[in-house]
Amino acid sequence: MKSWRTLLIFGLSFPVFYFISRRLPLVAFSTEVVTLMLTIIGILFGLIVSFYISGLWNRHVLMRELMAGHSAAMQNVVKYVDTFSHNERFKSKIRKFIEEYVISCISIDVVEQEKSTPYLYKIYDTLKMIQVKKETDSVILNRLSNSLEVVSATGQKIFIIGKESLGSAEWILISSLSIAIVVSTFLQRTTDPITMVLPTIFPPIILLIFFIIYDLDNLNLNEGVIFIEPDEQILDALGVERYYRSKDVNERRVDVKLLPKKYRIEKDLPHNLMEVYKTVTDSKYYNY
């Protein structure tokens, strides 16, 4: 969820819950029992939520490192390809396939990266066209192959780790404990001003925690810098215009400050790249 939207909802929730707290009548419950229940539930909620957030944050950090490694390795491939000055046909072919691969990666969400695998295979197949004429060519070819291995390995890890997320049971558990805390804060109300304030403070904080977990679970945190910019840097290395999905631009997933003066969206793609886009975004796509 967008940070400004999260903050807006978080801010508006305070007066909403304050209004609810003031309108609901006081209920005659044992404050000692309610306080004990709130304490136990609060401890459980804190332990479980901290465990989930810690795991999701570690996943987020790992994804950031993998995306950076994937981008750096592919940029190295481009650099090594450009050193084969005596084989222009090979250079032209592999650069074309590298661009197709990058376009396929950008056109889909990170959890669908397996759809770009066929375009990586095209790059591998193109290596057969290399004419090794000097000893340095053999060294460069080995380095190029090693970089492609890194691209393949990191791409596979990105797909697998990207698929990891909280299941229905985890969300039900968090939701149940959250509801129990909110209900307990309302049941604890007395004529004491402090107990009247708790229902105004606790629910918005729990709501904010939900937003944080949701963003981490769906890889929405800094997605423009972490999941879009690394692939764009590969296009920069190729010397071609950047390509962004129109929805990423419209929904401000991309930092406006990072947008170049000229860039491509779907409608600007040439025929071969448009075919790549249509293939990987087709809902009937066969998963390799």
KEMI-445858 format. One line per field, with one value per residue (C-alpha): residue in one letter; x, y, z. Coordinates in steps of 0.02 Angstrom, whole numbers. Layout:
code: c(A	...) $
u: c(X	...) $
v: c(Y	...) $
w: c(Z	...) $
This chain:
code: c(M	K	S	W	R	T	L	L	I	F	G	L	S	F	P	V	F	Y	F	I	S	R	R	L	P	L	V	A	F	S	T	E	V	V	T	L	M	L	T	I	I	G	I	L	F	G	L	I	V	S	F	Y	I	S	G	L	W	N	R	H	V	L	M	R	E	L	M	A	G	H	S	A	A	M	Q	N	V	V	K	Y	V	D	T	F	S	H	N	E	R	F	K	S	K	I	R	K	F	I	E	E	Y	V	I	S	C	I	S	I	D	V	V	E	Q	E	K	S	T	P	Y	L	Y	K	I	Y	D	T	L	K	M	I	Q	V	K	K	E	T	D	S	V	I	L	N	R	L	S	N	S	L	E	V	V	S	A	T	G	Q	K	I	F	I	I	G	K	E	S	L	G	S	A	E	W	I	L	I	S	S	L	S	I	A	I	V	V	S	T	F	L	Q	R	T	T	D	P	I	T	M	V	L	P	T	I	F	P	P	I	I	L	L	I	F	F	I	I	Y	D	L	D	N	L	N	L	N	E	G	V	I	F	I	E	P	D	E	Q	I	L	D	A	L	G	V	E	R	Y	Y	R	S	K	D	V	N	E	R	R	V	D	V	K	L	L	P	K	K	Y	R	I	E	K	D	L	P	H	N	L	M	E	V	Y	K	T	V	T	D	S	K	Y	Y	N	Y) $
u: c(0	60	143	36	-122	-64	-28	-195	-294	-188	-221	-408	-427	-392	-548	-651	-609	-623	-800	-842	-769	-873	-1034	-1029	-1103	-994	-1013	-1006	-863	-733	-588	-465	-521	-519	-348	-278	-354	-285	-112	-106	-173	-56	96	43	9	178	274	185	188	373	412	318	390	566	547	468	600	740	654	642	829	873	766	855	1024	968	897	1059	1162	1051	1067	1255	1284	1181	1271	1434	1365	1333	1509	1589	1481	1541	1723	1693	1723	1765	1596	1462	1330	1347	1345	1188	1097	1139	1105	933	898	963	841	699	745	747	582	504	567	499	331	284	283	431	332	309	492	490	402	562	663	638	718	868	886	895	1046	1130	1097	1177	1344	1366	1393	1549	1708	1857	2007	2121	2163	2083	1921	1919	1945	1806	1690	1718	1681	1526	1466	1498	1398	1254	1259	1240	1094	1010	1041	985	833	779	804	706	560	562	585	460	329	353	219	102	-37	-220	-190	-62	-177	-323	-214	-156	-334	-408	-282	-305	-494	-474	-360	-479	-630	-534	-488	-671	-725	-595	-670	-722	-747	-557	-493	-346	-459	-560	-403	-345	-482	-427	-242	-231	-339	-245	-78	-138	-201	-29	52	-66	-11	173	149	44	177	317	216	174	348	274	406	520	470	524	703	720	621	613	771	895	819	816	1003	1029	938	1054	1203	1131	1115	927	782	712	546	416	247	116	33	198	211	27	24	188	280	424	509	467	643	716	612	718	654	626	565	453	290	196	130	306	381	435	355	477	470	281	272	378	261	105	179	231	74	-44	-148	-141	49	128	240	407) $
v: c(0	176	262	418	312	213	371	446	295	285	468	459	302	401	512	365	253	401	431	246	246	396	331	154	134	73	-114	-183	-308	-353	-238	-361	-503	-392	-322	-498	-552	-398	-430	-612	-574	-425	-532	-666	-535	-452	-616	-679	-514	-484	-660	-631	-457	-520	-662	-552	-417	-546	-603	-423	-394	-556	-507	-339	-425	-551	-415	-317	-473	-520	-346	-335	-506	-463	-297	-396	-505	-349	-287	-453	-465	-294	-353	-472	-336	-461	-548	-417	-546	-629	-461	-404	-567	-585	-402	-425	-576	-488	-346	-471	-556	-392	-336	-502	-477	-299	-345	-466	-464	-533	-688	-734	-727	-907	-843	-757	-919	-959	-792	-832	-997	-898	-805	-970	-1040	-887	-928	-1063	-923	-858	-876	-899	-830	-778	-841	-686	-733	-897	-807	-683	-824	-912	-752	-723	-900	-879	-716	-803	-940	-806	-729	-899	-943	-775	-774	-943	-888	-728	-831	-956	-830	-712	-850	-866	-771	-784	-911	-899	-976	-843	-701	-778	-791	-610	-550	-648	-581	-404	-413	-483	-337	-207	-285	-296	-112	-65	-183	-109	65	145	325	336	448	331	183	296	340	160	119	273	228	38	5	129	57	-120	-57	15	-151	-236	-118	-151	-340	-327	-224	-340	-494	-426	-353	-177	-91	17	-90	41	48	-137	-227	-106	0	-148	-210	-33	-20	-169	-74	72	-43	-98	84	74	174	119	26	41	-40	95	39	58	238	280	204	292	131	212	360	509	576	420	435	489	616	478	304	170	96	-50	44	102	-72	-134	-291	-420	-344	-327	-513	-543	-434	-522	-693	-668	-572	-698	-780	-944	-941	-1112	-1116	-1189) $
w: c(0	-40	108	94	89	240	340	288	346	504	543	508	615	775	765	702	850	969	906	926	1101	1152	1077	1147	1321	1464	1497	1674	1660	1790	1747	1828	1713	1559	1604	1625	1460	1372	1445	1389	1215	1199	1240	1115	982	1010	1001	845	752	791	728	565	537	571	446	313	337	315	156	97	128	38	-112	-118	-122	-254	-368	-354	-392	-538	-614	-587	-666	-821	-838	-836	-975	-1080	-1044	-1095	-1252	-1310	-1306	-1452	-1581	-1719	-1708	-1741	-1787	-1617	-1526	-1617	-1584	-1400	-1362	-1440	-1331	-1174	-1205	-1232	-1068	-972	-1049	-996	-817	-805	-882	-744	-555	-462	-408	-593	-643	-705	-860	-916	-915	-1102	-1147	-1038	-1132	-1294	-1226	-1181	-1356	-1435	-1353	-1486	-1612	-1526	-1629	-1514	-1608	-1466	-1294	-1220	-1309	-1213	-1048	-1086	-1139	-973	-878	-983	-948	-762	-760	-848	-717	-583	-679	-690	-506	-436	-550	-484	-303	-335	-401	-257	-116	-197	-185	2	96	244	223	269	440	486	432	528	684	673	636	782	907	839	858	1033	1082	1010	1096	1261	1256	1235	1374	1491	1482	1645	1697	1713	1570	1536	1498	1383	1285	1254	1126	1029	1026	1013	857	744	800	761	593	554	601	478	340	377	373	214	124	177	131	-42	-73	-87	19	-91	-239	-366	-304	-264	-399	-547	-547	-556	-720	-789	-759	-875	-1013	-976	-1000	-1168	-1219	-1254	-1184	-1019	-1016	-879	-860	-876	-714	-621	-683	-653	-478	-434	-399	-492	-409	-519	-486	-568	-727	-877	-1002	-1128	-1085	-1159	-1101	-1178	-1330	-1376	-1389	-1562	-1633	-1561	-1386	-1394	-1430	-1275	-1172	-1237	-1205	-1024	-976	-1056	-920	-1018	-1019	-998	-846	-893) $
